[in-house]
């Protein structure tokens, strides 16, 4: 096992990693920017080191600073969490050259799955259903127009290096294509440093279903069931749940088996997620692979009892999986609600300020992953996720009731501070969500009805 793990991230995921490392008896060192020197993880980790100013390019995305911190503090492994350097093959190679284990897939696999259009081709070759669209990058407006005409509108333009719901644009007709094509390329270049894009047929009223997988270095691979991530705003997930409602278990098992087959076909090792779209007729198609821990991993942990971060660390240390597919037996239902520092009544504008009160809910089967505390200053330098409220229930009805109760108890106060809690409770109360018949269009429908209401 590792002697010491450096946590190359911030926020709630950094705290989450530190907690599992403590349980495993592995010392940790947390890196932080000057803006995060009083972050919660610096109090939980055994050591902490300031690696740069607030700007992420000079701190959390600074490979030299992170590698130097690992070598100086004697860390033989780095956990990158999600975002930042978690899917950067260049960083993976640097770690390997310096004798440090990156708790992630290999650089070679990162390259395969990091190029979303190439990943589609690989999965198609593995026998997995992929949606209609390009299997290569689309490098001109003319090519984009020809493909869109062939597969039919609406289409969605996606950044090859995209992720986290960014780098996408839905095109409803030919009059929008040229503008949105150029806009997406420009945005992708600015955000990801890679302006390449590809195009797919856009599936209306889809369900966004993802499958959590674990693969060790010995060819053992399992999936941990599904997560329904269809409650989204601008492709950003808001509420996740498991099991998915209104879908057959046969379909879920088929997607799970395809995820395992697809992962093993490319030599994937570690924890990852296969994302699928399910159309209104029940057909499914592969979207992408994420080779990292996901924000929503706690809902899977809640129903399976499996610590996904622990398994990531064990796999990276060269240990085999301790269980087989038949041992994975999800129980009950779980939901995760993302608490964001934003104002839903002002166009979901991010809010910032010092927290004068921060009192998370508690009670039976309620888990809160957070890095916030009274006195913590929420800034606009980083992602505005404050906390994740995860609940478990014997069935979905109980889980929803428990989530609403927990959110009603959550107290967040501070000058200028507003959170997404009231809006999330509105979604939980929506009759379509309660019925389990919602699609990715749910939040747009709720907001449209808000605007039309007297």
Buried (B, 14 or more C-beta within 10 A) or exposed (E): EBEBBBBBBBBBBBBBBBBBBBEBEBBBBBBBBEBBEEBBBBEBBBBBBBBBBBBBEBBBBBBEBBBBBBBEBEBBBBBBBBBBBBBBBEBBBBBEEEEBBBBBBBBEBBBBBBBBBBBBBBBBEBEBBBBBBBBBBBEEBEBBBEBBEEBEBBBBBBBBBBBBEBBBBBBEEEEBBBEBBBEBBEBBBEBBEBBBBBBBBBBEEBBBBBBBBBBBBEEBBBBBBBBBBBBBBEBBBBBBBBBBBEBEEEBBEBBBBBBBBBBBBBBBBBBBBBBBBBBEEEEBBBBBBBBBBBBBBBBBBBBBEBBBBBBBBBBBBEBEBEBEBEEBEBEBBBBBBBBBBBBBEEEBEBBBBBBEEBEBBEEEBBBBBBBBBEEBEBBEBBBBBBBBBBBBBEEBEBBBEBBBEBBEBBEBEBEEBBBBBEBBBBBBEBEBBEEBEBBBBBBEEBBEEEEEEE
